Amino acid sequence: MYCSFCGGEAASGDHEHCRARLALIDPPRYCPECARRMVVQVDPMGWTARCSRHGETTSAARAQR
């Protein structure tokens, strides 16, 4: 698994800053499954992030977790 903010391995390093940024408003920038850079679209209603291999994630889907 990878950090979806910085793209580093989730098991190594301190990702507290990354988790804090993602919890506030920032969309993920890297796919948590493969660490590929995602295409991110931000609009007034939220955001959409798409990985070419693993599909799309939205702010609405993340809020349901």
LOMIZA-859420 format. One record per atom (N, C-alpha, C): residue number from 1; residue in three letters; chain; x, y, z. Coordinates in pm, 1 decimal. Layout:
<sites>
[NUM, 'ALA', 'A', [X, Y, Z]],
...
</sites>
This chain:
<sites>
[1, 'MET', 'A', [83.7, -117.7, 0.0]],
[1, 'MET', 'A', [0.0, 0.0, 0.0]],
[1, 'MET', 'A', [88.4, 124.2, 0.0]],
[2, 'TYR', 'A', [35.6, 229.0, -60.7]],
[2, 'TYR', 'A', [109.9, 353.6, -76.2]],
[2, 'TYR', 'A', [30.5, 471.0, -20.3]],
[3, 'CYS', 'A', [100.1, 574.6, 17.5]],
[3, 'CYS', 'A', [38.0, 697.6, 65.8]],
[3, 'CYS', 'A', [-26.3, 767.3, -53.9]],
[4, 'SER', 'A', [-151.0, 803.8, -42.0]],
[4, 'SER', 'A', [-219.3, 865.7, -155.7]],
[4, 'SER', 'A', [-194.2, 1015.9, -164.8]],
[5, 'PHE', 'A', [-115.3, 1071.3, -73.8]],
[5, 'PHE', 'A', [-79.5, 1212.6, -84.9]],
[5, 'PHE', 'A', [60.2, 1231.4, -142.8]],
[6, 'CYS', 'A', [158.1, 1155.6, -91.7]],
[6, 'CYS', 'A', [296.1, 1173.9, -138.9]],
[6, 'CYS', 'A', [344.4, 1060.6, -229.3]],
[7, 'GLY', 'A', [276.6, 946.9, -229.1]],
[7, 'GLY', 'A', [314.0, 835.4, -315.3]],
[7, 'GLY', 'A', [417.0, 741.9, -255.9]],
[8, 'GLY', 'A', [465.2, 771.6, -135.3]],
[8, 'GLY', 'A', [562.6, 683.6, -70.1]],
[8, 'GLY', 'A', [496.8, 559.7, -12.7]],
[9, 'GLU', 'A', [577.7, 460.2, 22.5]],
[9, 'GLU', 'A', [523.2, 339.0, 83.2]],
[9, 'GLU', 'A', [460.9, 373.4, 217.6]],
[10, 'ALA', 'A', [339.0, 327.7, 240.1]],
[10, 'ALA', 'A', [265.9, 360.9, 362.4]],
[10, 'ALA', 'A', [333.2, 304.4, 486.4]],
[11, 'ALA', 'A', [401.0, 191.8, 473.1]],
[11, 'ALA', 'A', [464.0, 127.5, 588.1]],
[11, 'ALA', 'A', [594.2, 195.9, 629.1]],
[12, 'SER', 'A', [655.3, 270.4, 540.0]],
[12, 'SER', 'A', [782.1, 333.9, 573.6]],
[12, 'SER', 'A', [764.3, 484.8, 586.8]],
[13, 'GLY', 'A', [832.4, 542.1, 680.9]],
[13, 'GLY', 'A', [827.1, 686.3, 699.8]],
[13, 'GLY', 'A', [705.7, 730.6, 778.8]],
[14, 'ASP', 'A', [705.0, 858.6, 810.0]],
[14, 'ASP', 'A', [595.5, 918.4, 886.5]],
[14, 'ASP', 'A', [503.1, 991.6, 789.4]],
[15, 'HIS', 'A', [380.0, 946.2, 780.9]],
[15, 'HIS', 'A', [283.2, 1005.3, 689.4]],
[15, 'HIS', 'A', [173.3, 1079.8, 764.7]],
[16, 'GLU', 'A', [200.8, 1121.8, 886.8]],
[16, 'GLU', 'A', [101.5, 1194.5, 965.6]],
[16, 'GLU', 'A', [61.8, 1324.8, 896.4]],
[17, 'HIS', 'A', [159.9, 1396.6, 842.7]],
[17, 'HIS', 'A', [131.7, 1520.7, 770.6]],
[17, 'HIS', 'A', [43.1, 1492.2, 648.0]],
[18, 'CYS', 'A', [72.2, 1385.9, 578.3]],
[18, 'CYS', 'A', [-7.0, 1348.4, 460.4]],
[18, 'CYS', 'A', [-151.4, 1318.1, 499.4]],
[19, 'ARG', 'A', [-169.4, 1240.4, 606.4]],
[19, 'ARG', 'A', [-305.0, 1207.0, 650.9]],
[19, 'ARG', 'A', [-381.0, 1331.1, 693.2]],
[20, 'ALA', 'A', [-312.2, 1425.6, 757.8]],
[20, 'ALA', 'A', [-377.2, 1549.5, 800.0]],
[20, 'ALA', 'A', [-423.4, 1630.1, 678.7]],
[21, 'ARG', 'A', [-339.7, 1638.8, 576.0]],
[21, 'ARG', 'A', [-377.6, 1713.1, 455.0]],
[21, 'ARG', 'A', [-495.7, 1647.7, 384.1]],
[22, 'LEU', 'A', [-494.6, 1515.3, 376.1]],
[22, 'LEU', 'A', [-603.9, 1444.4, 309.7]],
[22, 'LEU', 'A', [-733.7, 1455.9, 388.8]],
[23, 'ALA', 'A', [-724.8, 1461.2, 520.7]],
[23, 'ALA', 'A', [-843.9, 1470.1, 604.6]],
[23, 'ALA', 'A', [-910.4, 1607.6, 593.6]],
[24, 'LEU', 'A', [-831.4, 1710.2, 564.6]],
[24, 'LEU', 'A', [-888.0, 1844.7, 556.9]],
[24, 'LEU', 'A', [-963.4, 1866.2, 426.6]],
[25, 'ILE', 'A', [-890.6, 1884.8, 319.1]],
[25, 'ILE', 'A', [-957.0, 1917.7, 192.9]],
[25, 'ILE', 'A', [-884.1, 1863.6, 71.3]],
[26, 'ASP', 'A', [-756.7, 1837.1, 84.1]],
[26, 'ASP', 'A', [-677.7, 1797.1, -31.7]],
[26, 'ASP', 'A', [-719.5, 1661.0, -86.2]],
[27, 'PRO', 'A', [-733.6, 1650.8, -217.6]],
[27, 'PRO', 'A', [-763.5, 1520.4, -278.1]],
[27, 'PRO', 'A', [-636.6, 1435.6, -282.3]],
[28, 'PRO', 'A', [-651.2, 1304.8, -296.7]],
[28, 'PRO', 'A', [-532.8, 1219.5, -311.6]],
[28, 'PRO', 'A', [-464.3, 1250.0, -444.2]],
[29, 'ARG', 'A', [-334.7, 1238.6, -446.7]],
[29, 'ARG', 'A', [-258.3, 1265.4, -569.3]],
[29, 'ARG', 'A', [-200.9, 1137.7, -630.0]],
[30, 'TYR', 'A', [-186.5, 1034.9, -547.4]],
[30, 'TYR', 'A', [-129.4, 907.4, -592.1]],
[30, 'TYR', 'A', [-224.9, 794.8, -557.1]],
[31, 'CYS', 'A', [-231.2, 693.5, -642.6]],
[31, 'CYS', 'A', [-315.8, 577.1, -618.6]],
[31, 'CYS', 'A', [-260.5, 500.3, -498.5]],
[32, 'PRO', 'A', [-343.4, 468.9, -399.1]],
[32, 'PRO', 'A', [-295.8, 394.2, -283.8]],
[32, 'PRO', 'A', [-262.3, 248.0, -314.7]],
[33, 'GLU', 'A', [-304.4, 197.8, -430.8]],
[33, 'GLU', 'A', [-277.5, 58.7, -467.2]],
[33, 'GLU', 'A', [-150.2, 41.1, -549.5]],
[34, 'CYS', 'A', [-118.8, 140.3, -634.9]],
[34, 'CYS', 'A', [-3.2, 122.3, -723.2]],
[34, 'CYS', 'A', [93.4, 241.3, -724.6]],
[35, 'ALA', 'A', [62.9, 347.8, -653.3]],
[35, 'ALA', 'A', [143.6, 469.1, -642.4]],
[35, 'ALA', 'A', [157.4, 546.3, -773.8]],
[36, 'ARG', 'A', [68.8, 520.7, -869.1]],
[36, 'ARG', 'A', [69.2, 599.9, -992.8]],
[36, 'ARG', 'A', [6.8, 736.2, -964.9]],
[37, 'ARG', 'A', [55.5, 837.1, -1031.4]],
[37, 'ARG', 'A', [-1.1, 971.3, -1020.8]],
[37, 'ARG', 'A', [-140.9, 967.6, -1081.0]],
[38, 'MET', 'A', [-238.5, 1024.5, -1009.6]],
[38, 'MET', 'A', [-376.8, 1022.2, -1056.6]],
[38, 'MET', 'A', [-414.0, 1155.0, -1121.3]],
[39, 'VAL', 'A', [-513.9, 1149.8, -1208.7]],
[39, 'VAL', 'A', [-571.3, 1269.4, -1269.4]],
[39, 'VAL', 'A', [-676.2, 1319.9, -1171.4]],
[40, 'VAL', 'A', [-660.3, 1443.5, -1123.8]],
[40, 'VAL', 'A', [-749.2, 1497.6, -1021.4]],
[40, 'VAL', 'A', [-826.7, 1616.0, -1077.8]],
[41, 'GLN', 'A', [-956.7, 1615.2, -1055.6]],
[41, 'GLN', 'A', [-1045.8, 1723.9, -1096.2]],
[41, 'GLN', 'A', [-1110.7, 1779.2, -969.9]],
[42, 'VAL', 'A', [-1093.7, 1908.3, -943.1]],
[42, 'VAL', 'A', [-1153.1, 1972.8, -826.2]],
[42, 'VAL', 'A', [-1258.4, 2071.3, -874.0]],
[43, 'ASP', 'A', [-1376.2, 2066.0, -810.7]],
[43, 'ASP', 'A', [-1481.8, 2161.4, -841.9]],
[43, 'ASP', 'A', [-1544.8, 2207.7, -710.4]],
[44, 'PRO', 'A', [-1637.5, 2302.0, -713.2]],
[44, 'PRO', 'A', [-1695.9, 2352.5, -588.0]],
[44, 'PRO', 'A', [-1768.8, 2247.0, -504.9]],
[45, 'MET', 'A', [-1809.8, 2139.1, -564.6]],
[45, 'MET', 'A', [-1884.6, 2035.9, -493.1]],
[45, 'MET', 'A', [-1795.3, 1924.8, -437.2]],
[46, 'GLY', 'A', [-1666.9, 1922.1, -471.4]],
[46, 'GLY', 'A', [-1577.0, 1816.2, -424.3]],
[46, 'GLY', 'A', [-1467.0, 1789.6, -524.8]],
[47, 'TRP', 'A', [-1419.6, 1665.7, -527.0]],
[47, 'TRP', 'A', [-1312.4, 1629.1, -619.1]],
[47, 'TRP', 'A', [-1332.1, 1487.1, -670.5]],
[48, 'THR', 'A', [-1265.3, 1458.2, -781.8]],
[48, 'THR', 'A', [-1262.0, 1326.1, -842.4]],
[48, 'THR', 'A', [-1116.1, 1296.0, -875.6]],
[49, 'ALA', 'A', [-1069.4, 1177.8, -837.2]],
[49, 'ALA', 'A', [-932.7, 1135.6, -867.5]],
[49, 'ALA', 'A', [-940.0, 1003.4, -942.1]],
[50, 'ARG', 'A', [-868.4, 992.8, -1055.3]],
[50, 'ARG', 'A', [-877.6, 872.8, -1138.9]],
[50, 'ARG', 'A', [-739.5, 813.4, -1163.8]],
[51, 'CYS', 'A', [-727.7, 684.5, -1131.2]],
[51, 'CYS', 'A', [-607.8, 607.4, -1161.9]],
[51, 'CYS', 'A', [-633.6, 532.7, -1292.4]],
[52, 'SER', 'A', [-535.0, 529.8, -1380.2]],
[52, 'SER', 'A', [-553.4, 464.0, -1509.1]],
[52, 'SER', 'A', [-572.8, 313.3, -1494.9]],
[53, 'ARG', 'A', [-529.4, 256.5, -1383.9]],
[53, 'ARG', 'A', [-543.8, 111.9, -1363.0]],
[53, 'ARG', 'A', [-653.0, 73.2, -1263.9]],
[54, 'HIS', 'A', [-678.9, 157.1, -1163.8]],
[54, 'HIS', 'A', [-769.0, 117.7, -1055.9]],
[54, 'HIS', 'A', [-898.4, 198.3, -1047.9]],
[55, 'GLY', 'A', [-922.6, 284.1, -1143.8]],
[55, 'GLY', 'A', [-1050.3, 353.6, -1150.1]],
[55, 'GLY', 'A', [-1055.2, 484.0, -1073.0]],
[56, 'GLU', 'A', [-1177.3, 522.5, -1040.1]],
[56, 'GLU', 'A', [-1204.9, 655.3, -987.9]],
[56, 'GLU', 'A', [-1244.5, 653.8, -841.3]],
[57, 'THR', 'A', [-1202.1, 758.4, -770.8]],
[57, 'THR', 'A', [-1241.4, 782.5, -632.3]],
[57, 'THR', 'A', [-1294.7, 924.5, -626.5]],
[58, 'THR', 'A', [-1398.0, 946.8, -546.9]],
[58, 'THR', 'A', [-1453.6, 1081.4, -533.4]],
[58, 'THR', 'A', [-1455.5, 1122.8, -387.6]],
[59, 'SER', 'A', [-1470.0, 1253.2, -365.0]],
[59, 'SER', 'A', [-1479.4, 1302.9, -227.5]],
[59, 'SER', 'A', [-1604.2, 1248.1, -160.2]],
[60, 'ALA', 'A', [-1711.6, 1227.1, -236.3]],
[60, 'ALA', 'A', [-1834.4, 1171.4, -180.0]],
[60, 'ALA', 'A', [-1811.8, 1027.3, -133.0]],
[61, 'ALA', 'A', [-1739.2, 949.3, -210.6]],
[61, 'ALA', 'A', [-1710.5, 810.5, -172.3]],
[61, 'ALA', 'A', [-1620.2, 806.1, -50.0]],
[62, 'ARG', 'A', [-1523.8, 896.4, -41.8]],
[62, 'ARG', 'A', [-1431.6, 898.9, 72.2]],
[62, 'ARG', 'A', [-1505.3, 942.2, 199.7]],
[63, 'ALA', 'A', [-1604.6, 1029.7, 188.2]],
[63, 'ALA', 'A', [-1680.6, 1077.0, 304.8]],
[63, 'ALA', 'A', [-1764.1, 964.4, 364.4]],
[64, 'GLN', 'A', [-1801.5, 864.5, 283.7]],
[64, 'GLN', 'A', [-1883.4, 753.9, 332.0]],
[64, 'GLN', 'A', [-1804.0, 654.7, 415.4]],
[65, 'ARG', 'A', [-1670.3, 658.8, 408.9]],
[65, 'ARG', 'A', [-1587.1, 564.0, 483.9]],
[65, 'ARG', 'A', [-1588.1, 591.6, 630.1]],
</sites>
